[in-house]
Amino acid sequence: MNYLRIIAQILLFTITSIVFVFALFSGSEGYGGGFIGIIKNAPNALPWILLFGLNYLAWKKELIGGVVLTLFGIFISWFFNFNGGRFDIIVFSMTSLITILGLVFVSLGINKEKNITNEKK
């Protein structure tokens, strides 16, 4: 289970980093590009700091963090793929992977609680 935990943590952090950097740079050319454009576009990336917070929560409290991460993944999957008539397979894959990783953390949290309960017996 430790390998699964490490793989899920690395994948989630990688996805979070990619999405954050994309959000930071994606609209900067509309502000003239370069460093100033990135700074002016920074508010576009602020909501994705929440995903870094969910990373931390899932790493520290796997069950609670996994549930919140799963709900977040479902919401962003709906919002980015099925809201407004647009669909992109890459966006769907990344948002679905967040949901799946949330379920992995839920599973890890349940197994951890079972192990703690069995050790107390």
N, C-alpha and C positions, 0 to 999 in steps of 0.2 A: 504493500500500500504506500510505502514511502516513495517509491518510484513514481507512482500515479500522482501523488501529492506534488512532487517536484515538477513533473511534466506539466500538470495543470497550472501551477504557479508561474512557471516560465512562459507558457502559452498565453495566459491571461495578461501578464505584464507586457509581453511582446505586442499583443493586440492593442492594449491600452496605449502603449507608446506610439505605435503606428497611427492610430486614430487621432491621438493628440497632436502629433507632428503634422499630419495631414490637415487637421482643422486649423492649425496655426498658420500654415503656409498657403492653403488653398485659396483664400480670398485676398492675399496680400498684394497681388498684382493689380487689383482694383484700386488700391491705395497708392499706386506708384511703384510697387515692388521694393526690393532691397530691405534693409534693416528697418527703415521707417515704415514701410508697408506692413512688415511683420508685426511691429509694435502696434500699429493702428488696427490690425486684424486680430490682435490678441484676445479681445472679448469673445470672438468666435470660438476660441478653444477653451474658455473658462468652464463651460458645462462638462467638458470631458475630464476635468480634475475630479469630478464626482466619481468617475470610473477608477481613478487611482485610489480614492478613498474606499471604494468597494473592494479593490484588490487587497488593501490592508485589512479590512474587516474579514474578508474570506480567509486570509492567511492566519489571522488571530483567533477568530471564532468561526470555524468552518461551517457549522450547521446554519447559524443565523446569516452569516455572510453569503452562503450558498443560496439560501432562499431569496435574499434581497437581490443578489446578482441574477438569479433566474428570472425574477419578476422584471428587473431592469432590462435584461436581454429580450424578454418577450415584448416589452413596451417598445424598445428601440427597433426591434424587428418589424413590428406593426407600423411604427411611425415612419421609418425610412423606406419600407418596401411596399406597404399596402395602403398608405395614406396619400392620396393625391394622384393615384393612377400611374405611378412610376415604379419600375421594378428593375433592379440590377442584380445579377447573380453574385457578383463579388461582394456587394454590400450585404446581400442576404446571407451569404456564407459566413461573413465575419460576425454579423449580429446573431446568427444562429449558433455560431461557435461560442459566443459569450453565454448564451442560454445553456448550452450543453456543459460548458465548464462550471456554470452555476450548479447544475445537477450533479456534476462530479463532486463538487465541494459539499453538497448536501449529503451525498453518499458517504464521503469521507468523514463528515461530522457524525453521522449516525453510527458508523462503524467505530469511531473513536469513543462515543458514549457507551456503546455496547461493551467495548473492551474495558472501560473504566468500571462499568457495572459488574462485569464478570470478575474483575480483580478484587472488588470489595466483598464478594461472596466467599 
